[in-house]
Amino acid sequence: MENTEEHRSILFLSDTQAPMFVERLVLRAHQNKKATQIIFAEILRIRPAVLYWLGDIVSLGYRNNKWRIIDQFLLKCTEVRTAVYALMGNHDVMGRPKKGARNFQKRFPDHIPTGYVKTTDRIAVVMLNSNFGILSAADLVKQQTWYEQTLEELDNDSAVDVVIVTCHHAPYSNSKLVGSSKLVQQRFVPPYLKSQKAKLFITGHSHAFERYEFDGKTFLIIGGGGGLRQPLNTSANRLPDLAADYKPLFHYLSVQRKGNGLDLTSFCLKNDFSGFSEGYHFEIPAEIEEVPEPS
């Protein structure tokens, strides 16, 4: 792999599904398919080391024709040597879950339905399946056991500096359509809070950019890959979104490691679709000084 700054970058993307007819009856479209294509082109221009795709890749995973644009993009990612790892969203298994899961697995052979982990630049990304309704009781137990053990192992792994936990459904969201996932709160959040190295929990599902801090840990929603914008709760009982003033239609996330901390930038598509701008930036600071490597 080329030793360039661009090739060391790590990108996260979610909710690239094209709008469905029933969705367009209640939500306004904004040239969503075109926006997704522009995001794809930008990713190929950047040529990141890895793209982590957090579900709802397509609108209906069981329909083969929905994957054509995705297949073209994945082929080009291979050509520019960008690794792509994904997890399943609800749209990927909607309607006919088994066929949707098969179509998904063809495109993402590294994917494991009960959770898997990939490491880039000493950042371990744990990818979980929050489609609990399509998992058997045995698979639910398998994933939970694996998840908790994996976080413990990563905490003790000297080759890993920081851990990011991901799934599709957001544990906390102000979306009026999908809201917060109580099951993710119950199953995935406690081990994340317990982990020493886990600093960031990223999801999609809510078609917005949202940022929360609970119990000293960061929760981020990046559902701006092309799905229809969802209305957010703005009432007095809303969750305390730290990015309340940053609500772009379309966006992706760039992550870089700084010691055992993280530097995060959300790039948003300009309103006239002419390119991207740095829309939101923040850091999760390192907790200890970086130990220099021996010469």
Short mmCIF file of the C-alpha atoms (twelve columns), coordinates in Angstrom:
data_MODEL
# 
_entry.id   MODEL 
# 
loop_
_atom_site.group_PDB 
_atom_site.id 
_atom_site.type_symbol 
_atom_site.label_atom_id 
_atom_site.label_alt_id 
_atom_site.label_comp_id 
_atom_site.label_asym_id 
_atom_site.label_seq_id 
_atom_site.Cartn_x 
_atom_site.Cartn_y 
_atom_site.Cartn_z 
_atom_site.pdbx_PDB_model_num 
ATOM 1   C CA . MET A 1   0.000   0.000   0.000  1 
ATOM 2   C CA . GLU A 2   1.269   3.467   -0.868 1 
ATOM 3   C CA . ASN A 3   2.556   5.394   2.104  1 
ATOM 4   C CA . THR A 4   0.529   8.562   1.542  1 
ATOM 5   C CA . GLU A 5   -1.643  10.552  3.915  1 
ATOM 6   C CA . GLU A 6   -4.697  9.800   1.779  1 
ATOM 7   C CA . HIS A 7   -4.076  6.083   1.888  1 
ATOM 8   C CA . ARG A 8   -3.812  6.165   5.685  1 
ATOM 9   C CA . SER A 9   -7.215  7.786   6.079  1 
ATOM 10  C CA . ILE A 10  -10.151 5.818   7.415  1 
ATOM 11  C CA . LEU A 11  -13.662 6.675   6.253  1 
ATOM 12  C CA . PHE A 12  -17.084 5.781   7.643  1 
ATOM 13  C CA . LEU A 13  -20.333 5.919   5.669  1 
ATOM 14  C CA . SER A 14  -23.905 4.845   6.331  1 
ATOM 15  C CA . ASP A 15  -27.410 4.771   4.863  1 
ATOM 16  C CA . THR A 16  -26.740 4.938   1.136  1 
ATOM 17  C CA . GLN A 17  -30.043 3.280   0.243  1 
ATOM 18  C CA . ALA A 18  -32.047 4.903   -2.528 1 
ATOM 19  C CA . PRO A 19  -35.411 6.352   -1.428 1 
ATOM 20  C CA . MET A 20  -38.340 3.957   -1.571 1 
ATOM 21  C CA . PHE A 21  -41.706 5.032   -2.989 1 
ATOM 22  C CA . VAL A 22  -43.456 4.740   0.369  1 
ATOM 23  C CA . GLU A 23  -40.776 6.923   1.963  1 
ATOM 24  C CA . ARG A 24  -41.204 9.634   -0.650 1 
ATOM 25  C CA . LEU A 25  -44.874 9.880   0.317  1 
ATOM 26  C CA . VAL A 26  -43.936 11.318  3.707  1 
ATOM 27  C CA . LEU A 27  -40.375 12.613  3.308  1 
ATOM 28  C CA . ARG A 28  -38.983 15.140  0.848  1 
ATOM 29  C CA . ALA A 29  -36.421 13.977  -1.701 1 
ATOM 30  C CA . HIS A 30  -33.273 16.018  -2.461 1 
ATOM 31  C CA . GLN A 31  -31.683 14.316  -5.488 1 
ATOM 32  C CA . ASN A 32  -30.662 11.553  -3.108 1 
ATOM 33  C CA . LYS A 33  -29.352 9.084   -5.693 1 
ATOM 34  C CA . LYS A 34  -27.175 11.762  -7.246 1 
ATOM 35  C CA . ALA A 35  -25.810 12.695  -3.819 1 
ATOM 36  C CA . THR A 36  -24.815 9.092   -3.129 1 
ATOM 37  C CA . GLN A 37  -23.023 8.887   -6.468 1 
ATOM 38  C CA . ILE A 38  -21.095 12.065  -5.660 1 
ATOM 39  C CA . ILE A 39  -20.091 10.636  -2.285 1 
ATOM 40  C CA . PHE A 40  -18.892 7.455   -4.006 1 
ATOM 41  C CA . ALA A 41  -16.836 9.508   -6.467 1 
ATOM 42  C CA . GLU A 42  -15.283 11.486  -3.613 1 
ATOM 43  C CA . ILE A 43  -14.317 8.313   -1.756 1 
ATOM 44  C CA . LEU A 44  -12.660 6.955   -4.887 1 
ATOM 45  C CA . ARG A 45  -10.798 10.237  -5.310 1 
ATOM 46  C CA . ILE A 46  -9.518  10.096  -1.727 1 
ATOM 47  C CA . ARG A 47  -8.568  6.411   -1.968 1 
ATOM 48  C CA . PRO A 48  -8.705  5.731   1.777  1 
ATOM 49  C CA . ALA A 49  -7.024  2.716   3.303  1 
ATOM 50  C CA . VAL A 50  -10.406 1.437   4.397  1 
ATOM 51  C CA . LEU A 51  -14.084 2.300   4.184  1 
ATOM 52  C CA . TYR A 52  -16.372 1.115   6.964  1 
ATOM 53  C CA . TRP A 53  -19.982 0.980   5.766  1 
ATOM 54  C CA . LEU A 54  -22.548 0.919   8.575  1 
ATOM 55  C CA . GLY A 55  -25.576 -0.600  6.924  1 
ATOM 56  C CA . ASP A 56  -28.572 0.195   4.740  1 
ATOM 57  C CA . ILE A 57  -26.325 -0.213  1.739  1 
ATOM 58  C CA . VAL A 58  -29.376 -0.597  -0.503 1 
ATOM 59  C CA . SER A 59  -33.127 -0.102  -0.084 1 
ATOM 60  C CA . LEU A 60  -34.082 -3.775  -0.524 1 
ATOM 61  C CA . GLY A 61  -31.204 -6.209  -0.198 1 
ATOM 62  C CA . TYR A 62  -33.048 -9.189  -1.690 1 
ATOM 63  C CA . ARG A 63  -33.568 -7.453  -5.050 1 
ATOM 64  C CA . ASN A 64  -30.542 -8.018  -7.262 1 
ATOM 65  C CA . ASN A 65  -31.109 -4.887  -9.346 1 
ATOM 66  C CA . LYS A 66  -30.665 -2.692  -6.256 1 
ATOM 67  C CA . TRP A 67  -27.006 -3.743  -6.071 1 
ATOM 68  C CA . ARG A 68  -25.853 -2.642  -9.538 1 
ATOM 69  C CA . ILE A 69  -24.490 0.756   -8.531 1 
ATOM 70  C CA . ILE A 70  -22.982 -0.742  -5.376 1 
ATOM 71  C CA . ASP A 71  -21.234 -3.464  -7.392 1 
ATOM 72  C CA . GLN A 72  -19.695 -0.857  -9.692 1 
ATOM 73  C CA . PHE A 73  -18.462 1.140   -6.712 1 
ATOM 74  C CA . LEU A 74  -16.992 -1.908  -4.958 1 
ATOM 75  C CA . LEU A 75  -15.128 -2.879  -8.125 1 
ATOM 76  C CA . LYS A 76  -13.593 0.588   -8.316 1 
ATOM 77  C CA . CYS A 77  -12.656 0.415   -4.620 1 
ATOM 78  C CA . THR A 78  -10.717 -2.738  -5.395 1 
ATOM 79  C CA . GLU A 79  -8.964  -0.967  -8.263 1 
ATOM 80  C CA . VAL A 80  -7.789  1.877   -5.992 1 
ATOM 81  C CA . ARG A 81  -6.925  -0.593  -3.206 1 
ATOM 82  C CA . THR A 82  -9.471  0.602   -0.690 1 
ATOM 83  C CA . ALA A 83  -10.636 -2.182  1.612  1 
ATOM 84  C CA . VAL A 84  -14.384 -2.110  2.308  1 
ATOM 85  C CA . TYR A 85  -15.953 -3.668  5.393  1 
ATOM 86  C CA . ALA A 86  -19.672 -3.479  6.050  1 
ATOM 87  C CA . LEU A 87  -22.422 -4.465  8.438  1 
ATOM 88  C CA . MET A 88  -26.088 -5.043  7.694  1 
ATOM 89  C CA . GLY A 89  -28.818 -2.485  8.213  1 
ATOM 90  C CA . ASN A 90  -32.544 -3.117  8.336  1 
ATOM 91  C CA . HIS A 91  -33.029 -2.290  4.635  1 
ATOM 92  C CA . ASP A 92  -30.386 -4.833  3.638  1 
ATOM 93  C CA . VAL A 93  -32.530 -7.636  5.085  1 
ATOM 94  C CA . MET A 94  -35.980 -6.086  4.611  1 
ATOM 95  C CA . GLY A 95  -38.744 -8.199  3.077  1 
ATOM 96  C CA . ARG A 96  -36.779 -11.405 2.474  1 
ATOM 97  C CA . PRO A 97  -34.074 -11.529 5.163  1 
ATOM 98  C CA . LYS A 98  -32.329 -14.714 4.049  1 
ATOM 99  C CA . LYS A 99  -31.953 -13.657 0.423  1 
ATOM 100 C CA . GLY A 100 -30.976 -10.158 1.488  1 
ATOM 101 C CA . ALA A 101 -28.311 -11.589 3.783  1 
ATOM 102 C CA . ARG A 102 -27.009 -13.824 0.975  1 
ATOM 103 C CA . ASN A 103 -26.759 -10.888 -1.424 1 
ATOM 104 C CA . PHE A 104 -24.975 -8.882  1.257  1 
ATOM 105 C CA . GLN A 105 -22.506 -11.669 2.018  1 
ATOM 106 C CA . LYS A 106 -21.571 -11.984 -1.668 1 
ATOM 107 C CA . ARG A 107 -20.449 -8.372  -1.705 1 
ATOM 108 C CA . PHE A 108 -18.771 -8.362  1.699  1 
ATOM 109 C CA . PRO A 109 -17.162 -11.798 2.221  1 
ATOM 110 C CA . ASP A 110 -15.310 -10.690 5.366  1 
ATOM 111 C CA . HIS A 111 -18.630 -9.979  7.056  1 
ATOM 112 C CA . ILE A 112 -19.673 -12.245 9.923  1 
ATOM 113 C CA . PRO A 113 -23.367 -11.953 10.910 1 
ATOM 114 C CA . THR A 114 -22.589 -12.363 14.624 1 
ATOM 115 C CA . GLY A 115 -19.895 -9.701  14.723 1 
ATOM 116 C CA . TYR A 116 -16.345 -9.216  13.512 1 
ATOM 117 C CA . VAL A 117 -13.430 -6.861  14.022 1 
ATOM 118 C CA . LYS A 118 -10.930 -5.198  11.683 1 
ATOM 119 C CA . THR A 119 -7.866  -3.156  12.624 1 
ATOM 120 C CA . THR A 120 -6.326  -0.268  10.679 1 
ATOM 121 C CA . ASP A 121 -3.532  1.953   12.020 1 
ATOM 122 C CA . ARG A 122 -3.930  0.484   15.529 1 
ATOM 123 C CA . ILE A 123 -7.641  1.347   15.503 1 
ATOM 124 C CA . ALA A 124 -9.807  -1.732  16.034 1 
ATOM 125 C CA . VAL A 125 -13.321 -1.388  14.619 1 
ATOM 126 C CA . VAL A 126 -15.849 -3.808  16.129 1 
ATOM 127 C CA . MET A 127 -18.778 -4.383  13.749 1 
ATOM 128 C CA . LEU A 128 -21.995 -5.735  15.264 1 
ATOM 129 C CA . ASN A 129 -25.341 -6.909  13.917 1 
ATOM 130 C CA . SER A 130 -28.207 -4.927  15.454 1 
ATOM 131 C CA . ASN A 131 -30.872 -6.669  13.346 1 
ATOM 132 C CA . PHE A 132 -31.795 -8.657  16.424 1 
ATOM 133 C CA . GLY A 133 -35.105 -9.848  14.996 1 
ATOM 134 C CA . ILE A 134 -33.470 -11.969 12.294 1 
ATOM 135 C CA . LEU A 135 -30.917 -13.600 14.609 1 
ATOM 136 C CA . SER A 136 -31.675 -16.894 16.316 1 
ATOM 137 C CA . ALA A 137 -31.492 -17.137 20.101 1 
ATOM 138 C CA . ALA A 138 -28.217 -19.037 19.752 1 
ATOM 139 C CA . ASP A 139 -26.752 -16.364 17.455 1 
ATOM 140 C CA . LEU A 140 -27.806 -13.601 19.840 1 
ATOM 141 C CA . VAL A 141 -25.899 -15.332 22.625 1 
ATOM 142 C CA . LYS A 142 -22.963 -16.021 20.301 1 
ATOM 143 C CA . GLN A 143 -22.673 -12.387 19.270 1 
ATOM 144 C CA . GLN A 144 -23.012 -11.042 22.805 1 
ATOM 145 C CA . THR A 145 -20.396 -13.431 24.152 1 
ATOM 146 C CA . TRP A 146 -18.027 -12.680 21.281 1 
ATOM 147 C CA . TYR A 147 -18.528 -8.916  21.667 1 
ATOM 148 C CA . GLU A 148 -17.783 -8.845  25.371 1 
ATOM 149 C CA . GLN A 149 -14.776 -11.151 25.046 1 
ATOM 150 C CA . THR A 150 -13.428 -9.195  22.072 1 
ATOM 151 C CA . LEU A 151 -13.523 -5.893  23.937 1 
ATOM 152 C CA . GLU A 152 -11.638 -7.492  26.841 1 
ATOM 153 C CA . GLU A 153 -9.038  -8.937  24.465 1 
ATOM 154 C CA . LEU A 154 -8.601  -5.624  22.660 1 
ATOM 155 C CA . ASP A 155 -8.097  -3.841  25.986 1 
ATOM 156 C CA . ASN A 156 -5.170  -6.194  26.588 1 
ATOM 157 C CA . ASP A 157 -3.799  -6.121  23.026 1 
ATOM 158 C CA . SER A 158 -0.643  -4.000  22.835 1 
ATOM 159 C CA . ALA A 159 -1.078  -3.715  19.049 1 
ATOM 160 C CA . VAL A 160 -4.340  -1.773  19.476 1 
ATOM 161 C CA . ASP A 161 -4.458  1.810   20.752 1 
ATOM 162 C CA . VAL A 162 -8.132  2.647   20.406 1 
ATOM 163 C CA . VAL A 163 -11.403 0.795   19.748 1 
ATOM 164 C CA . ILE A 164 -14.460 1.958   17.810 1 
ATOM 165 C CA . VAL A 165 -17.747 0.068   18.244 1 
ATOM 166 C CA . THR A 166 -20.242 0.094   15.382 1 
ATOM 167 C CA . CYS A 167 -23.676 -1.249  14.519 1 
ATOM 168 C CA . HIS A 168 -26.531 0.064   12.391 1 
ATOM 169 C CA . HIS A 169 -29.262 1.046   14.863 1 
ATOM 170 C CA . ALA A 170 -28.444 4.033   17.062 1 
ATOM 171 C CA . PRO A 171 -28.685 3.588   20.822 1 
ATOM 172 C CA . TYR A 172 -29.505 7.299   21.128 1 
ATOM 173 C CA . SER A 173 -31.168 9.465   18.486 1 
ATOM 174 C CA . ASN A 174 -33.581 12.364  18.199 1 
ATOM 175 C CA . SER A 175 -35.005 11.011  14.937 1 
ATOM 176 C CA . LYS A 176 -38.796 11.133  15.022 1 
ATOM 177 C CA . LEU A 177 -38.967 8.182   12.632 1 
ATOM 178 C CA . VAL A 178 -36.569 5.647   14.153 1 
ATOM 179 C CA . GLY A 179 -35.625 7.060   17.556 1 
ATOM 180 C CA . SER A 180 -33.334 5.323   20.026 1 
ATOM 181 C CA . SER A 181 -32.817 1.555   20.079 1 
ATOM 182 C CA . LYS A 182 -33.494 0.218   23.565 1 
ATOM 183 C CA . LEU A 183 -32.013 -3.162  22.613 1 
ATOM 184 C CA . VAL A 184 -28.732 -1.577  21.511 1 
ATOM 185 C CA . GLN A 185 -28.723 0.366   24.767 1 
ATOM 186 C CA . GLN A 186 -29.199 -2.839  26.724 1 
ATOM 187 C CA . ARG A 187 -26.872 -5.150  24.792 1 
ATOM 188 C CA . PHE A 188 -24.100 -3.110  23.198 1 
ATOM 189 C CA . VAL A 189 -23.727 0.041   25.286 1 
ATOM 190 C CA . PRO A 190 -22.721 -1.440  28.697 1 
ATOM 191 C CA . PRO A 191 -19.672 -3.367  27.351 1 
ATOM 192 C CA . TYR A 192 -18.671 -0.253  25.392 1 
ATOM 193 C CA . LEU A 193 -18.819 1.882   28.536 1 
ATOM 194 C CA . LYS A 194 -16.814 -0.734  30.428 1 
ATOM 195 C CA . SER A 195 -14.040 -0.995  27.833 1 
ATOM 196 C CA . GLN A 196 -10.923 1.038   28.533 1 
ATOM 197 C CA . LYS A 197 -9.898  1.505   24.893 1 
ATOM 198 C CA . ALA A 198 -13.336 1.938   23.315 1 
ATOM 199 C CA . LYS A 199 -13.672 5.675   22.702 1 
ATOM 200 C CA . LEU A 200 -16.344 5.953   20.019 1 
ATOM 201 C CA . PHE A 201 -19.666 4.272   19.158 1 
ATOM 202 C CA . ILE A 202 -20.724 5.006   15.550 1 
ATOM 203 C CA . THR A 203 -24.056 4.086   13.978 1 
ATOM 204 C CA . GLY A 204 -26.424 5.077   11.206 1 
ATOM 205 C CA . HIS A 205 -30.175 4.372   10.836 1 
ATOM 206 C CA . SER A 206 -31.127 7.923   11.747 1 
ATOM 207 C CA . HIS A 207 -30.599 9.963   8.570  1 
ATOM 208 C CA . ALA A 208 -28.774 12.788  10.294 1 
ATOM 209 C CA . PHE A 209 -25.521 13.726  11.965 1 
ATOM 210 C CA . GLU A 210 -25.896 13.519  15.739 1 
ATOM 211 C CA . ARG A 211 -23.341 13.532  18.543 1 
ATOM 212 C CA . TYR A 212 -23.899 12.565  22.169 1 
ATOM 213 C CA . GLU A 213 -21.749 12.166  25.271 1 
ATOM 214 C CA . PHE A 214 -22.968 9.779   27.959 1 
ATOM 215 C CA . ASP A 215 -20.948 8.457   30.896 1 
ATOM 216 C CA . GLY A 216 -17.830 10.034  29.433 1 
ATOM 217 C CA . LYS A 217 -18.146 8.192   26.116 1 
ATOM 218 C CA . THR A 218 -18.965 9.471   22.630 1 
ATOM 219 C CA . PHE A 219 -21.884 8.285   20.494 1 
ATOM 220 C CA . LEU A 220 -22.033 9.418   16.867 1 
ATOM 221 C CA . ILE A 221 -24.657 9.021   14.127 1 
ATOM 222 C CA . ILE A 222 -23.558 9.449   10.512 1 
ATOM 223 C CA . GLY A 223 -26.649 8.468   8.507  1 
ATOM 224 C CA . GLY A 224 -26.023 10.887  5.651  1 
ATOM 225 C CA . GLY A 225 -25.083 8.596   2.770  1 
ATOM 226 C CA . GLY A 226 -28.137 9.322   0.661  1 
ATOM 227 C CA . GLY A 227 -31.298 8.295   2.478  1 
ATOM 228 C CA . LEU A 228 -34.188 10.718  2.845  1 
ATOM 229 C CA . ARG A 229 -33.755 13.260  5.627  1 
ATOM 230 C CA . GLN A 230 -35.684 12.358  8.774  1 
ATOM 231 C CA . PRO A 231 -37.280 14.967  11.047 1 
ATOM 232 C CA . LEU A 232 -35.626 15.380  14.440 1 
ATOM 233 C CA . ASN A 233 -37.174 15.984  17.825 1 
ATOM 234 C CA . THR A 234 -36.570 19.621  18.752 1 
ATOM 235 C CA . SER A 235 -38.804 19.722  21.825 1 
ATOM 236 C CA . ALA A 236 -37.671 20.276  25.391 1 
ATOM 237 C CA . ASN A 237 -37.419 16.516  26.009 1 
ATOM 238 C CA . ARG A 238 -34.938 15.922  23.168 1 
ATOM 239 C CA . LEU A 239 -31.610 14.262  23.819 1 
ATOM 240 C CA . PRO A 240 -28.647 16.637  24.299 1 
ATOM 241 C CA . ASP A 241 -27.191 16.620  20.780 1 
ATOM 242 C CA . LEU A 242 -23.766 18.284  20.830 1 
ATOM 243 C CA . ALA A 243 -23.994 18.827  17.059 1 
ATOM 244 C CA . ALA A 244 -27.393 20.500  17.156 1 
ATOM 245 C CA . ASP A 245 -26.309 23.191  14.686 1 
ATOM 246 C CA . TYR A 246 -24.780 20.776  12.154 1 
ATOM 247 C CA . LYS A 247 -27.485 19.026  10.144 1 
ATOM 248 C CA . PRO A 248 -26.281 18.554  6.545  1 
ATOM 249 C CA . LEU A 249 -28.291 16.490  4.118  1 
ATOM 250 C CA . PHE A 250 -25.385 14.307  2.973  1 
ATOM 251 C CA . HIS A 251 -22.074 13.553  4.648  1 
ATOM 252 C CA . TYR A 252 -19.354 11.024  5.451  1 
ATOM 253 C CA . LEU A 253 -16.844 10.747  8.307  1 
ATOM 254 C CA . SER A 254 -13.039 10.744  8.265  1 
ATOM 255 C CA . VAL A 255 -11.193 9.316   11.283 1 
ATOM 256 C CA . GLN A 256 -7.519  9.541   12.160 1 
ATOM 257 C CA . ARG A 257 -5.706  8.266   15.237 1 
ATOM 258 C CA . LYS A 258 -3.848  10.659  17.499 1 
ATOM 259 C CA . GLY A 259 -2.002  8.486   20.018 1 
ATOM 260 C CA . ASN A 260 -4.791  6.587   21.733 1 
ATOM 261 C CA . GLY A 261 -7.255  9.327   20.869 1 
ATOM 262 C CA . LEU A 262 -9.144  10.170  17.686 1 
ATOM 263 C CA . ASP A 263 -9.437  13.103  15.316 1 
ATOM 264 C CA . LEU A 264 -12.822 13.174  13.557 1 
ATOM 265 C CA . THR A 265 -14.059 15.256  10.642 1 
ATOM 266 C CA . SER A 266 -17.465 15.131  8.996  1 
ATOM 267 C CA . PHE A 267 -17.355 16.249  5.364  1 
ATOM 268 C CA . CYS A 268 -20.664 17.461  3.994  1 
ATOM 269 C CA . LEU A 269 -21.856 17.802  0.420  1 
ATOM 270 C CA . LYS A 270 -22.404 21.440  -0.542 1 
ATOM 271 C CA . ASN A 271 -25.987 22.474  -1.231 1 
ATOM 272 C CA . ASP A 272 -25.250 23.019  -4.911 1 
ATOM 273 C CA . PHE A 273 -23.587 19.567  -5.139 1 
ATOM 274 C CA . SER A 274 -20.347 21.197  -6.324 1 
ATOM 275 C CA . GLY A 275 -18.116 19.441  -3.799 1 
ATOM 276 C CA . PHE A 276 -17.508 18.853  -0.129 1 
ATOM 277 C CA . SER A 277 -16.632 21.089  2.777  1 
ATOM 278 C CA . GLU A 278 -15.320 20.347  6.260  1 
ATOM 279 C CA . GLY A 279 -18.558 20.603  8.176  1 
ATOM 280 C CA . TYR A 280 -17.812 19.417  11.689 1 
ATOM 281 C CA . HIS A 281 -14.593 18.576  13.484 1 
ATOM 282 C CA . PHE A 282 -13.812 17.394  16.990 1 
ATOM 283 C CA . GLU A 283 -11.276 15.313  18.860 1 
ATOM 284 C CA . ILE A 284 -11.497 12.555  21.414 1 
ATOM 285 C CA . PRO A 285 -8.280  13.293  23.288 1 
ATOM 286 C CA . ALA A 286 -5.661  10.717  24.128 1 
ATOM 287 C CA . GLU A 287 -5.703  9.765   27.787 1 
ATOM 288 C CA . ILE A 288 -2.016  8.943   28.085 1 
ATOM 289 C CA . GLU A 289 1.076   10.173  26.328 1 
ATOM 290 C CA . GLU A 290 2.054   8.225   23.268 1 
ATOM 291 C CA . VAL A 291 5.049   6.001   24.011 1 
ATOM 292 C CA . PRO A 292 7.731   6.446   21.314 1 
ATOM 293 C CA . GLU A 293 8.609   3.328   19.397 1 
ATOM 294 C CA . PRO A 294 12.140  1.994   19.953 1 
ATOM 295 C CA . SER A 295 14.622  2.966   17.251 1 
# 
